[in-house]
Amino acid sequence: MKKGILILAGVLAFTFTSCKDDAAKKVNEENVADAAERDAENSEFPVMTFTETEHDFGDINEGDVVEHNFKFKNTGSAPLVIVSAKGSCGCTVPEWPKEPIAPGEEGEMLVKFNSSGKPNQQNKQVTITANTEAGKEVIKIKAMVAPKAAAETAETGA
């Protein structure tokens, strides 16, 4: 019992003494001024302007692999750097330019969709992480996937 009280007293003493410093007093005013100046200089961002942000593949058969090129232009005033692009599931795979896109230049993002095991209406999105002001951009694809059994019946005419 005495050991438990001693341990508890030690933990409490440590907790109260370690948190007594005021964090605001540790802020260096020179660093705050430098950060504000840096942020003011970095007010120019690239802008990813897509010719279309959504593509409809229409009716496709289950198992089809379809792809679409999303064209975009950097309409901002700084080079555009795409860090990553991720599909909302493993069936949607984007490919993007790894080099910076200069202001006024154009680029393409290829999005492939594999409809295997994806019957019925499909709505997928690709989230792009880039150095734009928002930091994230989204493009979307959709398709109506005919199930395999229905596709085979339509082909045989039965």
Buried (B, 14 or more C-beta within 10 A) or exposed (E): EEEEEEEEEEEEEEEEEEEEEEEEEEEEEEEEEEEEEEEEEEEEBBBBBBEEBEBEBEEBBBBBEBBBEBEBBBEBEBBBBBEEBEBBEEBBBBEBBEEBBEBEBEBEBBBBBBBEEBBEEBEBBBBBBBBBEEEEBEBBBBBBBBEBEEBEEEEEEE
